[in-house]
């Protein structure tokens, strides 16, 4: 799912006539990494908005919009349920609905369970 930052990056890229590989080269990252940032599969580096603003000579208004999108994107999480089993989908949806209402004890237990299963 394309993120707010991804939309802004694509807009800057397309308005300048750059392909994904062109922008990636200017940012000194791989096209695959830039694509995964745009699509919300990777966390963007802290300096990406400022670098894009500098490289593409964005106005202050455009830079502010890019920074706002960067901040919004950091608060977004995308989970693909395309290849998930029905149980995984159920878990993902239940977790998403309850996420903002989890108690500290529930968070601790969930983290403990997930960290324990990673160690096995």
ABEGO torsion letter per residue (X at the ends): XBBAAAAAAAAAAAAAGBBAAAAAAAAGBBAAAAAAAAAGABBBBAAAAAAAAAAAGBBAAAAAAAAAAAAAAAABBBBBAAABBAAAAAAAAAAAAAAAABBAAAAAAAAAAAAAAAAX
